[in-house]
Amino acid sequence: MKKIAKHFVTLFSIVLLLSAASDYFAQSQQTTLKGKVVNAETNEPIQYATVFIAFTSKGCLTDENGEFIITNIAEGKYEVVCAAVGYEKITTNHSLKTGKEINVTYKLKPVPIQVNEINVTASVPEDWEDNLLKFTKEFLGESSLSEHCTIANPEVIDFEIRDDELIASSKQPLYIFNQALGYKVTIYIKEFVWNTNYDLGKIAYEPFFEDMHSDKSDEETEWKKNRKETYLGSFRHFLKSCADNKVYEQGFRLYEFKDDEWFKRPIVKSVLWQSEKSLDTLLARILSKDSDNSFKIESKNTIAVLFLNKGEDSNYKWYKKRVYRSDELKSFQSSYLKFLTGTLLFNTVGNITDKLMFNIQYTGYWAWKRVSDLLPDDYELPKDDE
């Protein structure tokens, strides 16, 4: 039994790098980020540079004067990405205060543009297409939504094989069209390292979301439906439930166990039929309010999270056939959290506010969800559905 459980940990563990999706949605009062993008060497304005807040749909292009403005941003910390063709991309951290307008200048360093360059080196594998299939599987994921998600420009991805690890990188952004959720997602890869032997790895990226548009009203309706279904049961939904003090009401159940208890964790008995009083006792120990708009979970142990209001994706049920688990768990979504620093900070709408890389280790259902199931942090569940 221990060998089977160990296989479960190895096969389905993944460390997702959450690069500070930020807490700028925490308050209703809004502010503005504006400024200019210039050539770092000449100070000449750069037209058509992209400026966006990572993990959101807030962004724009600079005008002929290199100027930009992003409005309706709530107070908090966030990560801004600035990029232009022929220049090095930069990422900066900002902290906005309510009602204050921030004016910044981003200076981009020019880089030579090499057209139709072909590099053939020992580090570039010959089986590029096979590596692309492996990358796509782990990057986009294998959920039902991934079947409607495509990378429009895979040719910009470079692959390297180092021991048993597949390493992917790109100097250009990936353009991903998610026909299931109705988003065009521009993604800059920060890190992709996947151990093909143990089936685990590290993924970090900076995404920007743009709404797709359709002349068909039923397609727009389907996008809204899929976005809602994707949000329900998600990690952000769980954190917002914690902030709203509605964890039990929203269908989540929790169990905390130490690392040496992993193989004997009584998940079904202690979590599936958990009473509201028992859940409140656990939350009182690990959850606290850090400030008016910030909350904190503190635990050095692993936290099992079950979502009872929705079953697993059909593709996940097939994916999990290789691993033992009790029949009771198959009708629900089960995930496991480990806060590697012992603490997680988040805001009132469930967005993570601390900027520590490698902060959270996911295992289980949430680890299985990837880019094809990604929603922007400024997505809001329709009021009638809250």
C-alpha atoms as a printed R data frame, in Angstrom:
    type eleno elety resid chain resno       x      y       z
1   ATOM     1    CA   MET     A     1   0.000  0.000   0.000
2   ATOM     2    CA   LYS     A     2   2.839  2.389   0.809
3   ATOM     3    CA   LYS     A     3   4.453  1.741  -2.554
4   ATOM     4    CA   ILE     A     4   1.218  2.575  -4.341
5   ATOM     5    CA   ALA     A     5   0.754  5.778  -2.366
6   ATOM     6    CA   LYS     A     6   4.338  6.802  -3.039
7   ATOM     7    CA   HIS     A     7   3.716  6.308  -6.743
8   ATOM     8    CA   PHE     A     8   0.721  8.616  -6.415
9   ATOM     9    CA   VAL     A     9   2.884 11.374  -4.955
10  ATOM    10    CA   THR     A    10   5.611 10.984  -7.548
11  ATOM    11    CA   LEU     A    11   3.336 10.744 -10.546
12  ATOM    12    CA   PHE     A    12   0.976 13.576  -9.841
13  ATOM    13    CA   SER     A    13   2.986 16.106  -7.873
14  ATOM    14    CA   ILE     A    14   3.785 19.379  -9.567
15  ATOM    15    CA   VAL     A    15   5.185 22.613  -8.285
16  ATOM    16    CA   LEU     A    16   3.453 25.465 -10.043
17  ATOM    17    CA   LEU     A    17   5.208 28.774  -9.799
18  ATOM    18    CA   LEU     A    18   2.673 31.392  -8.963
19  ATOM    19    CA   SER     A    19   4.397 34.590  -9.931
20  ATOM    20    CA   ALA     A    20   2.472 37.050  -7.859
21  ATOM    21    CA   ALA     A    21  -0.900 37.306  -9.463
22  ATOM    22    CA   SER     A    22  -1.382 40.189  -6.985
23  ATOM    23    CA   ASP     A    23  -4.079 41.789  -4.917
24  ATOM    24    CA   TYR     A    24  -5.134 44.797  -6.906
25  ATOM    25    CA   PHE     A    25  -8.764 43.683  -7.050
26  ATOM    26    CA   ALA     A    26  -9.202 43.874  -3.309
27  ATOM    27    CA   GLN     A    27 -10.987 47.201  -3.124
28  ATOM    28    CA   SER     A    28 -13.750 48.845  -5.067
29  ATOM    29    CA   GLN     A    29 -11.904 52.172  -5.362
30  ATOM    30    CA   GLN     A    30  -9.856 52.293  -8.534
31  ATOM    31    CA   THR     A    31  -6.619 53.869  -9.663
32  ATOM    32    CA   THR     A    32  -4.640 54.270 -12.888
33  ATOM    33    CA   LEU     A    33  -1.257 53.165 -14.185
34  ATOM    34    CA   LYS     A    34   0.073 55.332 -16.981
35  ATOM    35    CA   GLY     A    35   3.411 56.180 -18.487
36  ATOM    36    CA   LYS     A    36   5.757 55.870 -21.404
37  ATOM    37    CA   VAL     A    37   7.927 53.198 -23.011
38  ATOM    38    CA   VAL     A    38  11.232 54.365 -24.490
39  ATOM    39    CA   ASN     A    39  14.419 53.019 -26.030
40  ATOM    40    CA   ALA     A    40  16.936 52.639 -23.185
41  ATOM    41    CA   GLU     A    41  19.794 53.829 -25.402
42  ATOM    42    CA   THR     A    42  18.209 56.757 -27.250
43  ATOM    43    CA   ASN     A    43  15.188 57.645 -25.072
44  ATOM    44    CA   GLU     A    44  13.093 57.612 -28.248
45  ATOM    45    CA   PRO     A    45   9.471 56.508 -27.697
46  ATOM    46    CA   ILE     A    46   8.546 52.955 -28.679
47  ATOM    47    CA   GLN     A    47   5.256 52.600 -30.525
48  ATOM    48    CA   TYR     A    48   3.099 49.465 -30.248
49  ATOM    49    CA   ALA     A    49   4.873 48.171 -27.152
50  ATOM    50    CA   THR     A    50   2.704 45.871 -25.020
51  ATOM    51    CA   VAL     A    51   2.138 46.721 -21.366
52  ATOM    52    CA   PHE     A    52   0.013 44.402 -19.239
53  ATOM    53    CA   ILE     A    53  -0.622 43.257 -15.694
54  ATOM    54    CA   ALA     A    54   0.337 39.592 -15.464
55  ATOM    55    CA   PHE     A    55  -2.452 37.040 -14.973
56  ATOM    56    CA   THR     A    56  -5.150 39.560 -15.921
57  ATOM    57    CA   SER     A    57  -6.966 41.017 -18.910
58  ATOM    58    CA   LYS     A    58  -5.711 44.517 -18.120
59  ATOM    59    CA   GLY     A    59  -3.236 45.835 -20.673
60  ATOM    60    CA   CYS     A    60  -2.761 47.922 -23.815
61  ATOM    61    CA   LEU     A    61  -0.416 48.997 -26.621
62  ATOM    62    CA   THR     A    62   1.569 52.221 -26.563
63  ATOM    63    CA   ASP     A    63   0.604 54.992 -28.986
64  ATOM    64    CA   GLU     A    64   2.821 56.871 -31.451
65  ATOM    65    CA   ASN     A    65   4.359 58.767 -28.531
66  ATOM    66    CA   GLY     A    66   5.141 55.572 -26.640
67  ATOM    67    CA   GLU     A    67   2.483 56.402 -24.063
68  ATOM    68    CA   PHE     A    68   0.015 54.042 -22.398
69  ATOM    69    CA   ILE     A    69  -2.711 54.103 -19.778
70  ATOM    70    CA   ILE     A    70  -4.350 51.244 -17.846
71  ATOM    71    CA   THR     A    71  -7.407 52.223 -15.826
72  ATOM    72    CA   ASN     A    72  -9.747 50.675 -13.260
73  ATOM    73    CA   ILE     A    73  -7.069 49.001 -11.163
74  ATOM    74    CA   ALA     A    74  -7.790 48.494  -7.484
75  ATOM    75    CA   GLU     A    75  -5.260 49.006  -4.709
76  ATOM    76    CA   GLY     A    76  -2.529 46.436  -4.196
77  ATOM    77    CA   LYS     A    77   0.694 44.835  -5.397
78  ATOM    78    CA   TYR     A    78   1.074 43.549  -8.920
79  ATOM    79    CA   GLU     A    79   3.464 42.545 -11.661
80  ATOM    80    CA   VAL     A    80   3.676 44.531 -14.921
81  ATOM    81    CA   VAL     A    81   5.167 43.137 -18.119
82  ATOM    82    CA   CYS     A    82   6.460 45.442 -20.852
83  ATOM    83    CA   ALA     A    83   7.607 44.068 -24.216
84  ATOM    84    CA   ALA     A    84   8.176 45.145 -27.810
85  ATOM    85    CA   VAL     A    85   9.553 43.520 -30.946
86  ATOM    86    CA   GLY     A    86  13.307 44.037 -31.109
87  ATOM    87    CA   TYR     A    87  13.680 44.797 -27.391
88  ATOM    88    CA   GLU     A    88  14.318 42.864 -24.202
89  ATOM    89    CA   LYS     A    89  11.169 42.229 -22.172
90  ATOM    90    CA   ILE     A    90  11.101 43.610 -18.648
91  ATOM    91    CA   THR     A    91   8.921 42.725 -15.667
92  ATOM    92    CA   THR     A    92   8.515 45.138 -12.761
93  ATOM    93    CA   ASN     A    93   6.708 44.992  -9.428
94  ATOM    94    CA   HIS     A    94   4.456 47.875  -8.429
95  ATOM    95    CA   SER     A    95   2.315 48.775  -5.452
96  ATOM    96    CA   LEU     A    96  -0.733 50.959  -6.061
97  ATOM    97    CA   LYS     A    97  -2.502 53.065  -3.468
98  ATOM    98    CA   THR     A    98  -6.195 53.839  -3.623
99  ATOM    99    CA   GLY     A    99  -7.019 56.934  -5.630
100 ATOM   100    CA   LYS     A   100  -3.399 57.623  -6.599
101 ATOM   101    CA   GLU     A   101  -2.288 57.747 -10.220
102 ATOM   102    CA   ILE     A   102   1.056 56.088 -10.917
103 ATOM   103    CA   ASN     A   103   3.220 57.496 -13.703
104 ATOM   104    CA   VAL     A   104   6.166 55.352 -14.825
105 ATOM   105    CA   THR     A   105   8.702 55.153 -17.637
106 ATOM   106    CA   TYR     A   106   9.834 51.771 -18.905
107 ATOM   107    CA   LYS     A   107  13.182 51.655 -20.694
108 ATOM   108    CA   LEU     A   108  13.665 48.701 -23.022
109 ATOM   109    CA   LYS     A   109  17.077 47.602 -24.260
110 ATOM   110    CA   PRO     A   110  17.224 46.936 -28.016
111 ATOM   111    CA   VAL     A   111  18.386 43.530 -29.232
112 ATOM   112    CA   PRO     A   112  19.433 42.531 -32.753
113 ATOM   113    CA   ILE     A   113  16.616 41.077 -34.835
114 ATOM   114    CA   GLN     A   114  17.857 37.955 -36.590
115 ATOM   115    CA   VAL     A   115  15.608 36.875 -39.440
116 ATOM   116    CA   ASN     A   116  15.437 33.281 -40.659
117 ATOM   117    CA   GLU     A   117  18.248 32.218 -38.379
118 ATOM   118    CA   ILE     A   118  18.668 28.476 -37.933
119 ATOM   119    CA   ASN     A   119  20.814 27.185 -35.100
120 ATOM   120    CA   VAL     A   120  21.795 23.529 -35.091
121 ATOM   121    CA   THR     A   121  23.541 22.546 -31.871
122 ATOM   122    CA   ALA     A   122  23.984 19.411 -29.819
123 ATOM   123    CA   SER     A   123  21.581 20.752 -27.173
124 ATOM   124    CA   VAL     A   124  18.665 20.953 -29.617
125 ATOM   125    CA   PRO     A   125  16.963 17.550 -29.939
126 ATOM   126    CA   GLU     A   126  16.206 16.224 -33.395
127 ATOM   127    CA   ASP     A   127  12.795 14.927 -32.300
128 ATOM   128    CA   TRP     A   128  11.346 18.434 -31.945
129 ATOM   129    CA   GLU     A   129   7.793 17.369 -32.776
130 ATOM   130    CA   ASP     A   130   7.837 14.655 -30.103
131 ATOM   131    CA   ASN     A   131   9.055 17.209 -27.570
132 ATOM   132    CA   LEU     A   132   6.322 19.608 -28.657
133 ATOM   133    CA   LEU     A   133   3.698 16.944 -27.951
134 ATOM   134    CA   LYS     A   134   5.137 16.378 -24.467
135 ATOM   135    CA   PHE     A   135   5.313 20.125 -23.820
136 ATOM   136    CA   THR     A   136   1.756 20.726 -25.025
137 ATOM   137    CA   LYS     A   137   0.438 17.934 -22.824
138 ATOM   138    CA   GLU     A   138   2.047 19.323 -19.666
139 ATOM   139    CA   PHE     A   139   1.671 23.035 -20.455
140 ATOM   140    CA   LEU     A   140  -1.922 23.119 -21.703
141 ATOM   141    CA   GLY     A   141  -2.970 20.095 -19.660
142 ATOM   142    CA   GLU     A   142  -5.235 17.166 -20.463
143 ATOM   143    CA   SER     A   143  -8.614 18.411 -19.265
144 ATOM   144    CA   SER     A   144 -11.666 18.475 -21.520
145 ATOM   145    CA   LEU     A   145 -10.965 22.166 -22.181
146 ATOM   146    CA   SER     A   146  -7.486 21.396 -23.535
147 ATOM   147    CA   GLU     A   147  -9.110 19.727 -26.531
148 ATOM   148    CA   HIS     A   148 -10.281 23.203 -27.598
149 ATOM   149    CA   CYS     A   149  -7.018 24.990 -26.809
150 ATOM   150    CA   THR     A   150  -4.234 25.501 -29.373
151 ATOM   151    CA   ILE     A   151  -0.802 27.120 -29.534
152 ATOM   152    CA   ALA     A   152  -0.827 29.282 -32.670
153 ATOM   153    CA   ASN     A   153   2.958 29.697 -32.965
154 ATOM   154    CA   PRO     A   154   4.698 26.569 -31.616
155 ATOM   155    CA   GLU     A   155   7.667 27.150 -33.926
156 ATOM   156    CA   VAL     A   156   9.064 29.783 -31.518
157 ATOM   157    CA   ILE     A   157   9.636 27.181 -28.779
158 ATOM   158    CA   ASP     A   158  13.147 25.816 -28.231
159 ATOM   159    CA   PHE     A   159  13.649 22.455 -26.536
160 ATOM   160    CA   GLU     A   160  16.589 20.966 -24.713
161 ATOM   161    CA   ILE     A   161  16.991 17.535 -23.163
162 ATOM   162    CA   ARG     A   162  19.114 17.446 -20.023
163 ATOM   163    CA   ASP     A   163  19.306 14.033 -18.375
164 ATOM   164    CA   ASP     A   164  15.628 13.066 -17.945
165 ATOM   165    CA   GLU     A   165  14.364 16.644 -18.088
166 ATOM   166    CA   LEU     A   166  12.599 18.372 -20.965
167 ATOM   167    CA   ILE     A   167  13.387 22.091 -20.907
168 ATOM   168    CA   ALA     A   168  11.351 24.536 -22.991
169 ATOM   169    CA   SER     A   169  12.038 28.216 -23.608
170 ATOM   170    CA   SER     A   170  11.104 30.947 -26.041
171 ATOM   171    CA   LYS     A   171  12.344 34.461 -26.724
172 ATOM   172    CA   GLN     A   172   8.925 35.296 -28.111
173 ATOM   173    CA   PRO     A   173   5.502 35.010 -26.480
174 ATOM   174    CA   LEU     A   174   3.214 32.077 -27.161
175 ATOM   175    CA   TYR     A   175  -0.219 32.893 -28.576
176 ATOM   176    CA   ILE     A   176  -2.814 30.486 -27.255
177 ATOM   177    CA   PHE     A   177  -6.421 30.409 -28.401
178 ATOM   178    CA   ASN     A   178  -8.818 28.875 -25.906
179 ATOM   179    CA   GLN     A   179 -12.012 28.219 -27.844
180 ATOM   180    CA   ALA     A   180 -13.657 26.691 -24.758
181 ATOM   181    CA   LEU     A   181 -13.287 29.755 -22.505
182 ATOM   182    CA   GLY     A   182 -13.221 32.424 -25.214
183 ATOM   183    CA   TYR     A   183  -9.757 33.840 -24.500
184 ATOM   184    CA   LYS     A   184  -6.700 34.649 -26.545
185 ATOM   185    CA   VAL     A   185  -3.830 34.253 -24.078
186 ATOM   186    CA   THR     A   186  -0.404 35.775 -24.667
187 ATOM   187    CA   ILE     A   187   2.105 33.908 -22.515
188 ATOM   188    CA   TYR     A   188   5.775 34.529 -21.827
189 ATOM   189    CA   ILE     A   189   7.489 31.389 -20.543
190 ATOM   190    CA   LYS     A   190   9.624 32.075 -17.484
191 ATOM   191    CA   GLU     A   191  10.502 28.456 -16.780
192 ATOM   192    CA   PHE     A   192   9.470 25.044 -18.018
193 ATOM   193    CA   VAL     A   193  11.368 22.030 -16.721
194 ATOM   194    CA   TRP     A   194   9.681 18.637 -16.817
195 ATOM   195    CA   ASN     A   195  11.145 15.355 -15.610
196 ATOM   196    CA   THR     A   196   9.770 12.807 -18.056
197 ATOM   197    CA   ASN     A   197  10.892  9.901 -15.888
198 ATOM   198    CA   TYR     A   198   9.065 10.948 -12.705
199 ATOM   199    CA   ASP     A   199   6.342 12.942 -14.479
200 ATOM   200    CA   LEU     A   200   6.746 16.100 -12.411
201 ATOM   201    CA   GLY     A   201   8.249 19.520 -12.974
202 ATOM   202    CA   LYS     A   202   8.232 23.282 -12.638
203 ATOM   203    CA   ILE     A   203   6.193 25.685 -14.743
204 ATOM   204    CA   ALA     A   204   6.280 29.491 -14.557
205 ATOM   205    CA   TYR     A   205   4.805 31.996 -16.980
206 ATOM   206    CA   GLU     A   206   3.368 35.505 -17.417
207 ATOM   207    CA   PRO     A   207  -0.045 35.436 -19.132
208 ATOM   208    CA   PHE     A   208  -2.216 38.209 -20.550
209 ATOM   209    CA   PHE     A   209  -5.858 37.525 -21.416
210 ATOM   210    CA   GLU     A   210  -7.933 39.060 -24.186
211 ATOM   211    CA   ASP     A   211 -11.601 38.295 -24.737
212 ATOM   212    CA   MET     A   212 -12.435 36.610 -28.007
213 ATOM   213    CA   HIS     A   213 -15.539 37.793 -29.845
214 ATOM   214    CA   SER     A   214 -18.121 35.833 -31.762
215 ATOM   215    CA   ASP     A   215 -21.054 36.731 -33.989
216 ATOM   216    CA   LYS     A   216 -22.882 33.727 -32.580
217 ATOM   217    CA   SER     A   217 -24.733 34.477 -29.349
218 ATOM   218    CA   ASP     A   218 -24.835 30.809 -28.374
219 ATOM   219    CA   GLU     A   219 -21.025 30.655 -28.522
220 ATOM   220    CA   GLU     A   220 -20.729 33.677 -26.213
221 ATOM   221    CA   THR     A   221 -23.193 31.978 -23.859
222 ATOM   222    CA   GLU     A   222 -21.128 28.790 -23.915
223 ATOM   223    CA   TRP     A   223 -17.981 30.736 -23.003
224 ATOM   224    CA   LYS     A   224 -19.703 32.296 -19.990
225 ATOM   225    CA   LYS     A   225 -20.960 28.895 -18.896
226 ATOM   226    CA   ASN     A   226 -17.522 27.289 -19.226
227 ATOM   227    CA   ARG     A   227 -15.837 30.139 -17.352
228 ATOM   228    CA   LYS     A   228 -18.243 29.722 -14.461
229 ATOM   229    CA   GLU     A   229 -17.749 25.948 -14.399
230 ATOM   230    CA   THR     A   230 -13.972 26.401 -14.482
231 ATOM   231    CA   TYR     A   231 -14.067 28.836 -11.570
232 ATOM   232    CA   LEU     A   232 -16.254 26.663  -9.338
233 ATOM   233    CA   GLY     A   233 -14.075 24.342  -7.288
234 ATOM   234    CA   SER     A   234 -10.864 26.124  -8.330
235 ATOM   235    CA   PHE     A   235  -8.116 27.176  -5.931
236 ATOM   236    CA   ARG     A   236  -9.220 30.799  -6.246
237 ATOM   237    CA   HIS     A   237 -12.820 29.796  -5.453
238 ATOM   238    CA   PHE     A   238 -11.519 28.033  -2.349
239 ATOM   239    CA   LEU     A   239  -9.546 31.094  -1.196
240 ATOM   240    CA   LYS     A   240 -12.494 33.424  -1.803
241 ATOM   241    CA   SER     A   241 -14.669 31.065   0.234
242 ATOM   242    CA   CYS     A   242 -12.119 31.380   3.049
243 ATOM   243    CA   ALA     A   243 -12.246 35.178   2.805
244 ATOM   244    CA   ASP     A   244 -16.069 35.163   2.778
245 ATOM   245    CA   ASN     A   245 -16.264 32.675   5.669
246 ATOM   246    CA   LYS     A   246 -18.287 30.342   3.442
247 ATOM   247    CA   VAL     A   247 -15.972 27.357   3.061
248 ATOM   248    CA   TYR     A   248 -18.501 24.764   4.236
249 ATOM   249    CA   GLU     A   249 -21.406 26.469   2.467
250 ATOM   250    CA   GLN     A   250 -19.524 26.526  -0.846
251 ATOM   251    CA   GLY     A   251 -18.905 22.768  -0.679
252 ATOM   252    CA   PHE     A   252 -15.274 22.533   0.455
253 ATOM   253    CA   ARG     A   253 -14.010 20.097   3.089
254 ATOM   254    CA   LEU     A   254 -10.505 20.144   4.619
255 ATOM   255    CA   TYR     A   255  -8.152 17.850   6.458
256 ATOM   256    CA   GLU     A   256  -4.653 18.679   7.738
257 ATOM   257    CA   PHE     A   257  -1.994 16.001   8.149
258 ATOM   258    CA   LYS     A   258   1.742 15.844   8.742
259 ATOM   259    CA   ASP     A   259   4.189 14.573   6.147
260 ATOM   260    CA   ASP     A   260   4.728 11.281   7.980
261 ATOM   261    CA   GLU     A   261   0.955 10.717   7.960
262 ATOM   262    CA   TRP     A   262   0.667 10.840   4.149
263 ATOM   263    CA   PHE     A   263   0.339  7.085   3.702
264 ATOM   264    CA   LYS     A   264  -2.253  6.660   6.428
265 ATOM   265    CA   ARG     A   265  -4.357  9.764   5.848
266 ATOM   266    CA   PRO     A   266  -8.049  8.998   6.607
267 ATOM   267    CA   ILE     A   267  -9.343 11.175   3.772
268 ATOM   268    CA   VAL     A   268 -12.799  9.707   3.241
269 ATOM   269    CA   LYS     A   269 -13.789  9.325   6.872
270 ATOM   270    CA   SER     A   270 -12.361 12.629   8.099
271 ATOM   271    CA   VAL     A   271 -13.109 14.871   5.136
272 ATOM   272    CA   LEU     A   272 -15.985 13.543   3.063
273 ATOM   273    CA   TRP     A   273 -18.413 13.492   5.990
274 ATOM   274    CA   GLN     A   274 -16.821 16.375   7.887
275 ATOM   275    CA   SER     A   275 -19.177 18.427  10.067
276 ATOM   276    CA   GLU     A   276 -19.337 22.202   9.828
277 ATOM   277    CA   LYS     A   277 -18.167 22.465  13.438
278 ATOM   278    CA   SER     A   278 -15.119 20.307  12.741
279 ATOM   279    CA   LEU     A   279 -14.264 22.390   9.671
280 ATOM   280    CA   ASP     A   280 -14.637 25.641  11.614
281 ATOM   281    CA   THR     A   281 -12.267 24.315  14.278
282 ATOM   282    CA   LEU     A   282  -9.620 23.585  11.651
283 ATOM   283    CA   LEU     A   283 -10.072 26.962   9.941
284 ATOM   284    CA   ALA     A   284  -9.817 28.787  13.263
285 ATOM   285    CA   ARG     A   285  -6.375 27.249  13.708
286 ATOM   286    CA   ILE     A   286  -4.911 27.916  10.236
287 ATOM   287    CA   LEU     A   287  -6.879 30.905   8.844
288 ATOM   288    CA   SER     A   288  -6.659 34.502  10.056
289 ATOM   289    CA   LYS     A   289  -7.214 38.046   8.824
290 ATOM   290    CA   ASP     A   290  -3.937 39.785   8.041
291 ATOM   291    CA   SER     A   291  -5.430 43.237   7.298
292 ATOM   292    CA   ASP     A   292  -8.674 44.802   6.083
293 ATOM   293    CA   ASN     A   293  -8.259 43.283   2.637
294 ATOM   294    CA   SER     A   294  -5.825 40.445   3.237
295 ATOM   295    CA   PHE     A   295  -6.067 36.978   4.760
296 ATOM   296    CA   LYS     A   296  -3.475 34.437   5.807
297 ATOM   297    CA   ILE     A   297  -3.301 30.651   5.951
298 ATOM   298    CA   GLU     A   298  -0.502 29.285   8.119
299 ATOM   299    CA   SER     A   299   0.391 25.606   8.148
300 ATOM   300    CA   LYS     A   300   3.565 23.578   7.868
301 ATOM   301    CA   ASN     A   301   1.513 20.482   7.127
302 ATOM   302    CA   THR     A   302  -0.266 19.228   4.016
303 ATOM   303    CA   ILE     A   303  -3.896 20.278   3.629
304 ATOM   304    CA   ALA     A   304  -6.319 18.019   1.781
305 ATOM   305    CA   VAL     A   305  -9.145 19.916   0.064
306 ATOM   306    CA   LEU     A   306 -12.250 18.190  -1.274
307 ATOM   307    CA   PHE     A   307 -14.868 19.980  -3.366
308 ATOM   308    CA   LEU     A   308 -18.167 18.141  -3.090
309 ATOM   309    CA   ASN     A   309 -20.372 20.202  -5.415
310 ATOM   310    CA   LYS     A   310 -18.867 18.975  -8.671
311 ATOM   311    CA   GLY     A   311 -17.345 15.756  -9.950
312 ATOM   312    CA   GLU     A   312 -14.010 15.291 -11.650
313 ATOM   313    CA   ASP     A   313 -13.339 16.005 -15.302
314 ATOM   314    CA   SER     A   314 -13.932 12.842 -17.339
315 ATOM   315    CA   ASN     A   315 -10.360 13.001 -18.646
316 ATOM   316    CA   TYR     A   316  -9.041 13.090 -15.085
317 ATOM   317    CA   LYS     A   317 -10.944  9.934 -14.179
318 ATOM   318    CA   TRP     A   318  -9.207  8.155 -17.036
319 ATOM   319    CA   TYR     A   319  -5.860  9.711 -16.070
320 ATOM   320    CA   LYS     A   320  -6.144  8.410 -12.516
321 ATOM   321    CA   LYS     A   321  -6.840  4.789 -13.425
322 ATOM   322    CA   ARG     A   322  -3.147  4.074 -12.999
323 ATOM   323    CA   VAL     A   323  -3.213  5.015  -9.316
324 ATOM   324    CA   TYR     A   324  -5.060  3.564  -6.351
325 ATOM   325    CA   ARG     A   325  -7.718  5.660  -4.652
326 ATOM   326    CA   SER     A   326 -10.923  4.829  -2.847
327 ATOM   327    CA   ASP     A   327 -14.198  4.753  -4.760
328 ATOM   328    CA   GLU     A   328 -15.671  7.485  -2.544
329 ATOM   329    CA   LEU     A   329 -13.199 10.053  -3.900
330 ATOM   330    CA   LYS     A   330 -14.048  9.482  -7.550
331 ATOM   331    CA   SER     A   331 -17.269 11.520  -7.352
332 ATOM   332    CA   PHE     A   332 -15.526 14.614  -5.984
333 ATOM   333    CA   GLN     A   333 -12.492 16.787  -6.652
334 ATOM   334    CA   SER     A   334  -9.595 16.144  -4.264
335 ATOM   335    CA   SER     A   335  -6.447 18.270  -4.069
336 ATOM   336    CA   TYR     A   336  -3.545 18.636  -1.647
337 ATOM   337    CA   LEU     A   337  -1.674 21.803  -0.669
338 ATOM   338    CA   LYS     A   338   1.733 22.316   0.869
339 ATOM   339    CA   PHE     A   339   2.839 25.886   1.667
340 ATOM   340    CA   LEU     A   340   6.600 25.617   1.366
341 ATOM   341    CA   THR     A   341   7.152 28.786   3.409
342 ATOM   342    CA   GLY     A   342   4.407 27.850   5.851
343 ATOM   343    CA   THR     A   343   2.285 30.891   4.960
344 ATOM   344    CA   LEU     A   344  -0.038 31.981   2.158
345 ATOM   345    CA   LEU     A   345  -1.420 35.522   1.815
346 ATOM   346    CA   PHE     A   346  -4.487 36.261  -0.318
347 ATOM   347    CA   ASN     A   347  -7.100 38.974  -0.743
348 ATOM   348    CA   THR     A   348 -10.878 39.225  -0.538
349 ATOM   349    CA   VAL     A   349 -11.459 37.880  -4.056
350 ATOM   350    CA   GLY     A   350  -9.096 34.932  -3.681
351 ATOM   351    CA   ASN     A   351  -5.993 36.230  -5.448
352 ATOM   352    CA   ILE     A   352  -2.584 35.406  -3.989
353 ATOM   353    CA   THR     A   353  -0.701 38.480  -2.773
354 ATOM   354    CA   ASP     A   354   2.703 37.184  -1.694
355 ATOM   355    CA   LYS     A   355   5.433 37.088  -4.314
356 ATOM   356    CA   LEU     A   356   7.496 34.140  -3.112
357 ATOM   357    CA   MET     A   357   8.344 31.754  -5.909
358 ATOM   358    CA   PHE     A   358   7.908 28.022  -5.305
359 ATOM   359    CA   ASN     A   359   5.536 28.955  -2.492
360 ATOM   360    CA   ILE     A   360   2.849 26.339  -3.096
361 ATOM   361    CA   GLN     A   361   3.110 22.682  -3.983
362 ATOM   362    CA   TYR     A   362  -0.066 21.247  -5.468
363 ATOM   363    CA   THR     A   363  -0.898 17.574  -5.693
364 ATOM   364    CA   GLY     A   364  -4.010 15.965  -7.109
365 ATOM   365    CA   TYR     A   365  -6.785 17.648  -9.056
366 ATOM   366    CA   TRP     A   366  -5.537 21.251  -8.921
367 ATOM   367    CA   ALA     A   367  -2.066 20.123 -10.009
368 ATOM   368    CA   TRP     A   368  -3.614 18.424 -13.025
369 ATOM   369    CA   LYS     A   369  -5.267 21.668 -14.182
370 ATOM   370    CA   ARG     A   370  -2.997 23.747 -16.422
371 ATOM   371    CA   VAL     A   371  -3.126 26.670 -18.878
372 ATOM   372    CA   SER     A   372  -6.252 25.466 -20.693
373 ATOM   373    CA   ASP     A   373  -8.182 25.865 -17.411
374 ATOM   374    CA   LEU     A   374  -6.678 29.248 -16.549
375 ATOM   375    CA   LEU     A   375  -8.921 32.249 -15.873
376 ATOM   376    CA   PRO     A   376  -7.703 35.847 -15.514
377 ATOM   377    CA   ASP     A   377  -7.492 37.132 -11.959
378 ATOM   378    CA   ASP     A   378  -9.989 39.866 -12.798
379 ATOM   379    CA   TYR     A   379 -12.623 37.316 -13.796
380 ATOM   380    CA   GLU     A   380 -15.723 37.801 -11.679
381 ATOM   381    CA   LEU     A   381 -18.388 35.208 -11.067
382 ATOM   382    CA   PRO     A   382 -21.805 36.627 -12.041
383 ATOM   383    CA   LYS     A   383 -23.422 38.180  -8.962
384 ATOM   384    CA   ASP     A   384 -26.448 35.893  -9.161
385 ATOM   385    CA   ASP     A   385 -24.152 32.865  -8.875
386 ATOM   386    CA   GLU     A   386 -22.147 33.934  -5.817
